[in-house]
């Protein structure tokens, strides 16, 4: 499902590593949307930041699609027949450096789309065509049993906030801060988590 990390990462280089990914791979197309990968992730972070969300939610929104970015922890490859598990690939990296709430948001942002399609009758109509396509690849709306299990996650509220920012962060030409704006915040969360 995921590939092992090819570089030794630690508290001192993880933020620079992520920043390098944004710089090197951020200009790649984002699944047929009118934004690049970096634009999408930065828009998601900016939206929750503007809404006054916690540092955890801001960093989770920034990193929610990190599994798409690099072959070091899960190559970006979506075919017409299967999901690429970018959510799990991203979680493999972030769980080493970030609190569980961030990891849950990364790991569960795809499942949150499936959850919202099952529990909110109006949610599906708001999805972009690319999100509708990927929803089919990802298993469609959750069953009642899956909804019941998913609802038990202690970080459900944050996961949903990141999912909604993910859906909204697809505006062509939107102005956002760059990764450098968020780097000190990302480092603070890494330091707090790794120094516990």
Secondary structure as GFF3:
##gff-version 3
##sequence-region A 1 196
A	DSSP	alpha_helix	14	25	.	.	.	ID=ss1
A	DSSP	alpha_helix	37	50	.	.	.	ID=ss2
A	DSSP	alpha_helix	55	63	.	.	.	ID=ss3
A	DSSP	three_ten_helix	66	68	.	.	.	ID=ss4
A	DSSP	three_ten_helix	71	73	.	.	.	ID=ss5
A	DSSP	alpha_helix	86	94	.	.	.	ID=ss6
A	DSSP	alpha_helix	100	119	.	.	.	ID=ss7
A	DSSP	three_ten_helix	124	126	.	.	.	ID=ss8
A	DSSP	alpha_helix	129	137	.	.	.	ID=ss9
A	DSSP	alpha_helix	144	150	.	.	.	ID=ss10
A	DSSP	alpha_helix	156	168	.	.	.	ID=ss11
A	DSSP	alpha_helix	179	194	.	.	.	ID=ss12
###
